[in-house]
């Protein structure tokens, strides 16, 4: 391996790490981990995001290497706009999930009549003030809980991979493709994409774990704080998404 290509690989890994720190990436991941109570699941979000991101880059990168395809500016702007739309959707979803957790319904039966009972779960501060407290459990078979957890993990990973794939076509990944066009062979280019992807996976793994830490620590004892942090994550995602859409929309006109 010549020193020039080794330098290129080191550059690719560094750019991958840096790419994971882009604001839209961090905000998008924060909306996903805001609903998690486990650091392991938060870390899995980062890994899944990096895998999806790398998959897209591999497809686009191979098109550049084999067919010398270039990403037209209107298409690049459209991809950036799609990221903005995605951020708004993620933010709205986060806020909606928080509201759904606080107010929901359970079916009860009284005197042979079955009807839904709507209620809200108060935060600890409300309980201390003597307001309504509704505590209950829903026991069920262990296999049912295990299956529900497995399905949740699968949905979480699928969602993270899809978000990573969208991000793979936008933003500073274009810099990766620019460097890719300077490599000497398809093998070197493929190696560069993998190294860049590994860097992005590692960077997002660290970021998602750090973001997930306050959610995991506040989930049980400080549920009111956990809710506030989640609300902030959703609001920031919506705000950043609208800014991105406005900037890209102005550039497309």
N, C-alpha and C positions, 0 to 999 in steps of 0.2 A: 504494500500500500504506500503510495507516494505521499510526501508530506503535504502537498497541496490539497489532495483529496481528504486527508486526515483533518486538515484545518477546516475544510468545508463541512465535514461531519460534525466537528465540534461546534461550528457556527450553527448548524441545523439544530442540534440539541439545545443550544442556548436560546435560539429563536423560538423553539417549541415551548421551553419554560416560560419565556416572556409572553408568548402568545396566550398562554393560559391566564395571564394576569390582565388581559384586556377587560375594561369595565363591563362591557355587555356580557362577557362570559361569566364574570364573577357574580353579576346581578342575576343572570339566568339560573345559575347553580344555586344561589341563595334562596330563590323561590322554591326550588325543589326540596332542599334539605330543611326548609322551615317547617315542614310537616313531619320530620323524622325525629325520633327520640334516641337514636343509636348512632354512635360514632362510626361503627362498621358500615351501616347503611349509608351514612354521609360519604364515607370514603368510597363506597361502591358507586355512588353517583358520579364522583370525579373520574373514576376509572372508566365507567360506561360512557361518559361524555367524551373522554379522550379516545376511546375506541371508535365511536361514531365519527368523531372529527377526523381521525386518521383514515377511516374507510373512504370518506369523501375525497380526501386529499390523494389517496391512492388512485381512485378512479380518474380524477382530473389530471393528476400527475402523469399517469400512464398515457392519457390522451395527448398530453403535451410531448411526452417522450417519443411515442410511436407515430403520432400523426401530426405533430407540430401544431396542435390546436392552440389558439389564443383566445382568452376570455374577453369578449367584446365589452366595451365600457357600459353600454346600456344594460347588458345582462348582469354585469358586476354591480351596478347601482340597484338593479331589481333585487338581487340577492341581499344587499345591505338593507333595503326597504323591508324585505321579508323578515330579517332579524328584528327590526323595530316592531313589526306586527306581532311577532312571536313573544317579545318582551311584554307587550301590553296584555296579550292573552295569558301569559304566565302570571303576571301581577294580579289580574282580575280573578284568575283561578285560585290563587293563594288567599286573597281576601274572602272569596266566596266560601272556601273550605273552612276558614276561621269562623265565619258566621254560622255555617252549618253545624259546626261542633258545639256552638253555644246554644242554638235553638234547634230542636228536632222533636220528633214525635215517637211515642211508644204506644202500642195498642194495649188497652186494658179492658177488662170485662167486669161489669157490675150488674148484678141481678139478671144475668143472661143476655145483657146488651153489651156488644163489643164496640168500642169507640176509640179514636186516637186521642192521646193526651200530649199536648205540646208543652214544652218547658225549656228553660235555659239553665245551663250549668254556671253558677256564679263563680267568680274568682275568689280567692281566700279573703281579700279585703272586704268583699260584700258579706261573706259569711260572718266575719268578725263584727260587722255592723248589725247583725241580727236579721238580715234579709233572707229570702227563701233559700233553702238548701235542699237539694234533691240528690241523694246519694243512693246508688243502686249498683247491682252487679248482674251480669247475664251469664250464668254458668253454662257450659256446653262441653261436649266431648273433646278430648285432647287432640284427636286427629283433625277435628274441624278447625281448631285454632291453628294447628300446624299448616293445614292446607291454605287457610286464609293468609297466613304469613308468607307462604311460598308464592301465592298469586300476587300479593302486594309487592314482593321483591321483583318478580318478573315484570310487572307493570312499571315499577320504578326504573329498572334497568332499560326497558324498551323506551321509555320517555326520555331518559338521559341520552341514550344513543341517538335518537332522532334529533334532539336539540343539538348535540355535537355535530351531526351531519349537516344541519343548516348552517351552523357557525363555520364549518369547514369550507364553505363556498364564499365566505364574506370576510371582510376586514383584512388584517395583516397577513393572512394566509397567502395573499397575493404576492407578498415579498418572498415567501417560500418558493412559489412557482417561478418567480423571477430568477432566483438563485439556481433553481432546478434547470433552467434553460441553458446554464453555463457549464453543466457537467459534461463529461466526455462520452459517456455511454449510458444505455438504458439501465444496466446493472448498477452503476454508480448512482444514477438518479433514483432508482428504486430503494437503494440503501439510504440515500439522503432522506427520502420521504419517511421511511421507517424510523430513522433517528429523530427526525423532527416530531413524528408522532409519539415516540417514547418520551421525548421532552415534554410535549403537551400533556400526556397522560400523567407524568410525574408532577408537573406543575399543578394540574387541576386536582390531583389526589391530595396534595398539601392544602390547596385552597379550600376544597370542599370539607376537609377534615377540620380546618380552623373555623370555617363558617358554621359547621355543624356542632362545634363544641358548646357555644352558649345555648343553643336549642336543647342539647342533650342535658346540660346541667340545670336548666331552668324548667324542664318539662314537668317534674313532679312537685317540687317544693315551691316553685315560683311560677305557677301557671299564668298569672296575670302578666309577668314580665315576658314569658315565652310568647304570649299572644301579641304583646306590643312589638316585640322584635319581628314577629312574622308579618304584622301589619305594616311595619316600616319597610320590610323587604318587598312586599307586594306593591306598596306605593312607589318606592324607588324604581321598581321594574316598569311600572306604568309610565312614570315620568320620563325615564330614560328612553323607553320605547317611542313615546310621542316625540321626543327631541330628535331621535334618529330618523323617524319617519318624516318630520318636517325638514330636516337638513337634506336628506336624500331626495325628497319630493321637490325641493327647490332646485337641486342640481339636475333633476331630470326634466324640468320645464325648459 
